[in-house]
Amino acid sequence: MSGATQKIGHGSKFGHKKEAAIEALLTQRNVEEAARSINIGTQTLRRWMKIPEFEEAYLEARRAAVSQSNARLQQASSAAVTSLLKIMVDGNAPASARVRAADSVLDHAKQAIEIDDIQARLNALEQTVKSSNRGGS
């Protein structure tokens, strides 16, 4: 059976290897190291990466990994803000560090306002669409 026509099934030997391959792709530096870490050939892994079901599962795993990383960054954002504010007002800190911290605070505040504005506009548009859909039904 060619690599392009193989099915990726749950519980099958290939299914377990697929999961291991995806994990390896997420944790190793490159495809070659990922393949080596699970004892398959690089060409085999590259072939698997062209199978639509494998591509979809790999993309889903990558999204989950990035989502988890983003959540960790969000959890750490309070400490980051505290650090920036401490540096910004620390008279003993070099002026360049205080200016960079102040600039960062201002930049992030501006971005937050812009995001809030975009969200408000999006909400208004969604409400308009919902209202027009109700009126047209």
C-alpha angles and dihedrals in degrees: 000000000000120000092245093057099041115114120229103223132181113250094014121120088248090049092056092045090048091055091048090048092052091048090049092049089053095048107032126077097241145354093271093055091043091054093045092049092060096037100248131119121266091236090053091053092046089051091050089050088063094056107102094224091050092046090051094048091046092049090049090051091049091050091050091049093050091045090053091049091049090051090053090050090050090051090052095046094090091057090046092053090048090052093048093049093047092052092044093057098033106114090196093057117096113269091239091057092048091049092048091049092048091047090050092050091050093046093050092045090052092048091049091053091048091050091048090050092049091048091051091050091047091050090050091050092048090050090050091050092048091049093048091047091053092048093049097048 
